[in-house]
């Protein structure tokens, strides 16, 4: 296996893996999309909601806000030891007239704040109040797409691959073992973190798999 | 309606770009150019912006 980076941006990583097959490529893709954990709001306590949106709708919108994730500090609820931190509290207290933005949230953890400060959540009229407390937890993309760290897709590279423009031509011969991977991050983690984390998770899953096979014998 | 936080199809967060898009197209800029510069390259995200109708509460 041979990996070379083709392009690198803040939230996008393009690289080529040589000498694997479709099954492995797809495993990497699926692990990144549905198994890499990130923080997202999962439970909300509404103290006051006088805005035009119902609690459920507003809660759904808040859940979709990407939150910068520190994977070392937080752990998944189902894997947590007694001392581990699993939750992050965020509070919001605003009074209209005003548009409420994701940047109005006050987080208990300075490192884990909403990725974007200017996501409009709801518009409040004069003297209308919105007071709530949200709890963010680590979760996986297979439970809800709000936990997914980003997008990952791949294409078979042409046999004579020089640069990314070659992918656009349709008449070139396609290689069956070289893949160009595109990892796009939604902001919670960097693309590199996403890939590294997916490899760790894949390792863990395979170890568990082989242990179970061992038992079955 | 208020702009969706994420793209309905690919899941990319888009709501943070909406006010910028609205402001710039109102000033007479070409929507296609604005969408390109905002980094919305897939047509799912682009359709969300082009087809969005603002309702004032």
Interface residues (C-beta under 8 A of the other chain):
Chain A: X52 X53 X61 X64 X65 X66 X102 X115 X116 X117 X118 X119 X120 X122 X123 X125 X145 X148 X151 X184 X186 X187
Chain B: X2 X3 X5 X6 X10 X11 X12 X13 X15 X16 X18 X19 X56 X57
